[in-house]
Amino acid sequence: MKLLSVEDARARMLEGARPLGAETVILAEALGRVLGADVVASRDQPPFAASAMDGWAVRAADGAGARRIVGESAAGRGWAGEMAPGETVRIFTGAAVPRGADAVVIQEEARRKGDIVIVPAAPALQFVRGAGRDFRAGEKLLERAMRLDPWRLALAAAAGRATLEVITRPRVAILSTGEEIAPPGSRPSEFQIFDSASTATAALVSTWGGAPALMTSVRDDAAAIARAASEAGSDILVTLGGASVGDHDLVKPALRSIGLDMRVESVAVRPGKPTWFGVLPDGRRVVGLPGNPASAMVCAELFLRPLLRALLGLDPALPLAPARAAAPIEGNGQREHWMRATLERAPDGGLWAVPFDDQDSSMVALFAQSDALLRRGAAAPAVEKGGLVEVLPLDRAR
């Protein structure tokens, strides 16, 4: 069994990974999706000169003095005439500035007497938002491959777009295996544990832009595993457990029986050495993750997330960040080690990483407290307190 480095294994998983196509969705369904086409403004915004304040639209050249009120301009209901010298129009925030006016005197700086407004000082050219101040017709507002957040959706709405073209979500079927797991909420036997890895994997897939589907877990039965894999309609099949070399690790031989082309047998990584990857005859990619939940989550971050990003047209590179070790870290062995850690922000803005003492791959509670994975390269030397390290920040709710 050949152990590949993390980088080589990830490169093999990413070979040929391209966006799956595009679909059109309404704005309300576009949050978190990836744009499949540029968004270009069809008109200026605002499409007219607009008032930034409540007050009086005036001609600055008229200077100080009295002006005759000839109309009113409100948001969505402008004044259609053209102001002549010595005239003014009552105006409200967001309303169109009448033709002939070039400034707004705020209401606190003017006095009204019946149909006359007194402007005590010569007005400055201010409080008018010019047409197209936000953006112009023909301007590219959003670029293809952008992830849509609330602010980008607001911009698309401001451009008048009711629908957007987005990259199709990769469908990810998640198949957990093993006699030792029981579904959450069920009554486990004396020798079973609750299945947390599949729940975590589905949540991660959803967070990363995929469309997860949890399959019914399968016991240690090669025929049942092969049948479930054959029936899984997806772009990616993720298997959990049964990935090592024991008598009950049947996933790889089961999938080989239906034509699996194995591309990655095992990875020189800790935790997660049994992680593997292959392609089925119909083109579906299969990512085999370890059964230990912490190992599964670590390797999902290292391999599944980049694969999903590639299929969404996003950069698959890991967003590593520099940090300083908050405590000494001993030298590493021959397998790349991704340690669960918390992060602390220093007064100067720098990050300090605090790895947990216990890095056992079965500990879910410890992972729930982690802010990042701290990377230790193969054969990396010991690091003193304050030494530089690399961390992969985790997407945590705050």
N, C-alpha and C positions, 0 to 999 in steps of 0.2 A: 504494500500500500504506500503510494508516493505522497508525501506531505508537501503541499504547495505553500508558498508564502501567502500572506494575506493579500498582497498586491497582485500576485500572479493569479490567485483564485478569483479575485474580484474582476480582473481583466477578462478571464475566460467567461465569467457569468455575464459580462457586459457585451461580449462579441455579438454584433448584429442587432443590438437592442436599439430600436427606433420608435418614435411615436406611433401609436396604433391607429391614427386617423383623427377625425374631428366630428363634432356634432354641435347642433345649435340648441342653446338652453335660454330660458328667460332669466332676467337679472336675479330674481329671487332664488334661483337654483345655482347661481354661478360662484357663490362664495367658496374660496379654496380651490377652485378649478384653475387650470392653466390655459391661457389664451391660445387659440389656434390661429388667430389672424390679428393683424394690427387693427387698432381702433383709430379712425381718422375723423376729425371734426367736420361736420357737414355745413356748419355756419359759425359766425363769430359768437363769442360768449363774453360779456352780454352782447346781444345783437343790436343794441342801441346804447347811446350815452345815458348813464343812469346816475341818479342821485345817491350819495353815500349817507345823507342825513335828511332829517325832516327840516323844512324851512321854506325858502323862497328862491325860485329860479330867476336869475337876473342877468343883465348884460353888464359885465364888469366896466365897460367903457362909460356907462352912465354915471359912475362915481357915486358919491354919497347923495342922500336926499330922498325925496318922495317918489314913489312909483305907484301906478294904478294897477289894481288887481284885475286880471282879465280871464282867469280860469284856474283850474286845478288839475294836477297830474298825480295819480295814485298808481301804486304797483298793479300792473295788469290792466290799467285803464288810463292811458296817457291823454294829454291835451293835444288836439289835432292841429291847432293853429300855429302861427309863427309870431313870436313876440316882436313888437316894434320898440324903438327907443322909448324909455320912460314907463315901460310896462313890466309887470312881474306875474308869475304864476305860482300859486301855492303848490308845493311839491313834497312828496313823502319818500322815505327811504326805499330804494329799489325802483322808483318810478322813472319813466323816460324823461330826460331833460328836453324841454320844448325846443323847436328850431328857433334860432336867434339868440338863445341863452348860452352862456359859457361858464357860469359859476352858480354856486348855491350859497346863500346867506343862511346860516342856521337860525332857527326860530328864536333862540335866546338872544340873538344879536340884532333883532329888528323889532319895531313896534308897529302894531296894526291900529289904524283908526278908520273904521268903516271899510270903504273900498280902497283905502290908501295904506301903503306900507312905508314906514320911514326907515331908511338904512343910514345909521349914524356915521359910518366910515366907508371909504372907498373899498369895495369888495375885492378880495384876491381871487385868482383863478384856482379854486379849490372845491373839494367835496363833489367832484364829478368824476365818475368812473367811465373812462372812454370805451367806446364800442371795441370789442375784441381784447379788452385788457386781460382777461383770463386766458383765452386762447382764440386763435384765428381759424377760419374755414380752411380746410386742407392740411391743418397741422396734425402730425402724428401724436396722439395723446397717450396711447398704451401700445406696447410692442408685443408681438407674438412671443410666447414662452414666458410671459409674466404670470406670476401666481396672483390671483385676484383676492385682494383683501377689501375691507369695507371702504377704504379711501379710494382705491382704484375703481370699485364699483360706483362710488359717488361720481367720479369723473366720467365714467361711461354713461351714467344716467344724465349728467349735465350736458353731455353731447347728444342726448335724445335717443340713445340706444335702448330698446326694449329687450333685445336678445343679443347674445354674444356667441361667437364660435369658439368652442373650447376643445382641448384635446380629450379624446375618449379615455375614461378611467380604465386602467388595467384591472381586470377581474382576477381576484386572488382567492382560490379555494384553499382552505386550511384543514388539513387532515391530521388529527392526533391519533397516535397508536399506543398500544400497550395495555397489559392486564392491570397495571398498577394504578391507573387513573380512573377517577369517577367524576361525572359532571357536577359542577357546583349546584347545590340544592338537593342532590340525591343523598341516599344513605350509603356511604362507603363501607366496604368490608373492613375487617380488622387490619388488612395489609395493603389498603389503598390510600391514595392521597387525592385531593381535589385537583382537577385539571385547571391550572392557572395559565399555562403557556399559550394555549389556543386563544383565550380571552385577550391576553396581552398582545399577541400577534395580530389579531383582528383589529384591535384598537390602534396599533401602530400603523397598519396598512391604511386604515381610514384617515388617520392623521396625515399620512404621507401622500394622500391623493388617490389611493387605490380604492377599489370596491371589494371589500372582503366578504366571503361566504364561509361560515363555519359548517363543516360537514360532521356527520355523526361519527364519533370516535370508533376506531376499529381495534379489535383485540389482536393478539399475536397470531395471525392467520394469514399466510402468504396469499392464498387465493382471494380472501376477502379484501386484503390491501390492494391487490391488482385490480379487482373489480371496482372498488371505490375510486381508484385513480383513473380508470378508464371512463367512468361515468361523470367525473368532475368537469363541468363546463367552465373553463377559465383560460386566462392567458398565462397565469403562473399557478402552479400547484406547490404549496408549502406543506411538507410533512414534518411532524413533530414526533421525535422519538424513533426508536428502532434503527438508529443510524450507525451504531458502533459495530463491533465484530463478535458479539456474544451469540449464544444459541437462539436467543429470542429476538435478535435484531434482524428482522425479515424484510424491511422496507426496500432496500436496494435490490436484493434478489427478486422480490415480487415485481418491482418495476422493470427490471431487466427482462422478465418473462414476457412483458408486453412491448419490448423494443426500446427500452431506455438507452440512450447514448450517453454514457457517463463521461463528463468533462472534468469534474473535480472529485477525487476520491476522498480526500481529507485535507485539513488545513493546519499548518503549524501555528496554531493560535491557542491562547488560554484565556478564558474558557472557550470551549467549542471545537475542539479537535475533530470530532466526528462529522462536522458540517460537510455537506457534499452538494454537487450540482450536476444536473444532466438535462437532456432534451428528449422528449418523447417523439415518436414518428409523426405526430400531427403538428409538431412545432412548439408545443407547450413547454415552457421552461419549468423545471422542478428544482426547488431549493429544499434540501434536506437539513433541517435544524435539529440540534440535540433535544432530548426530552427534558433535561434539567431546565427549569424556566429561566434562570439567570443566564445560562449559556445560550438559550434560544434568543433571549432579548438582546444580548450582546451581539450575537452573529446576525440578527435581523438588522441591527444598526449598521454593521460593517458590510453586509452583502445585499440584503433585501431592499433596504432603503435606496442605495445607489441604483439598483436594477429598476425599481419603480420610477425613480427620477429620470433615468434614461428613456423609459417607455413613455414618459410625459414630456420629453423634450427639454428637460432641465439638466443642469450640470450635475453629474453623478459624484463629483469629488467630495470627500468627507470634509466638513467645515471645521477643521482642526484649529485650535487657538493656543497661543503660548501661555504658560502659567509657571508659577514657582512652587516648588514642593514645600509644603508646610512642615514636613518632617523628613528625616532621612529615609531613603528608599534603597533597599539592597539591590545588588546586581541581578540581572535577569538571566534565565536559562535560554534554551535554543528556540523556544516558542514565543512568538510575540504575545505580550500580556496586556490585556485591557482591564485595568483595575477600576472598580467602582469607587467613586470619590465624591466629596462635596466641594463646592467652590466658595471662596470668601473673597469679597472685593476689598482691596486695600485702599487707604485714603488717596493714594496717587492714581487710582483707577485700575491698577494691575490686578490680575487674578492670582490667588493662592489656592492650590489644590491640596485637599486633605484625603488621602486614600484610606479606606477602611482597613483595619487590621485583618479582619476575617474576609477572605475573598472566595469562600466556598460557593460553588456554582449552583447550589440548590436554594440559596437564601433569597426569597422574594422580599421579605421585610427590609433587608439591607438595600436592595435595589430601589425600593420605594422611597428611600431617604436620599438617594444619590442625585447629584446635579450633573455629573459628567462621567465619562470613561477616560481614565488616564492611560495613555499609551506608553508601553515600555517595549522598545524594539528587541528583536532577538539578540541575545548576548549583550544587552545594554549594560554599561558599567553602573556601579552604585551612584546614587545622587545624594548630595548633602542637602541639608535644610537650606532653602533659598535657591537651590539649583533649578535650572530651566527644564521644563517638561512640556509635553504636548497633551492637550485634553480635547475630547469631543463633547461639547456641551449637549445635554439632553433637553428635549422640548418638555419642560415641566410647567404645569398650570401654577399660576401665582395668585 
